[in-house]
Amino acid sequence: MKLAVYKEKSKNFSDIEFLINNCQISEYEKIYIDSFDNGEALISNIKSGEYYDIVFLYCTYGYDNGYIIGNKKHCFKVKNNCDIKFIPYSDILYFMSTSRKISVVTKNSNYECYGKINELNNVIGFIKVHKSFLINLNYVKEYNYKSIKMLNNEYIPISQSLRTKVKTIMENLE
């Protein structure tokens, strides 16, 4: 997980650092922090393509001090019982649906939640290749008329009805 922290020069970083260090996401996920005491540097970093899962803005606004946490619009929310995990779309290789469950396959893990794959049809960078599969175009390793090989070496079938559309998209990829 990557965090950006902006704090005015007059603010103390220790309370934010305490919150971050005591908010363990998982024992396997590392937290990387970019710290800024200049707002223009933070904006410049983001404009140049840097991606942050959470952005803390610790500054004075009028008479109020506070934390503003960045949103998760570039993430897929996996909800199971009481657990909620936000997975960046950029980490997802593909979605697979079985009955009412969606499997989310990432570079390092697989997750399951309830939902319908049709609800994900408008996610930018993903295409539906089968009634049960939605793939991330950034992780296609090989393509043939009947299937797609992903970077994790798994083959995803292409349904007959979508073959022409998928072929056109694959041929136009750069």
Disulfide bonds with the S-S distance in Angstrom:
none
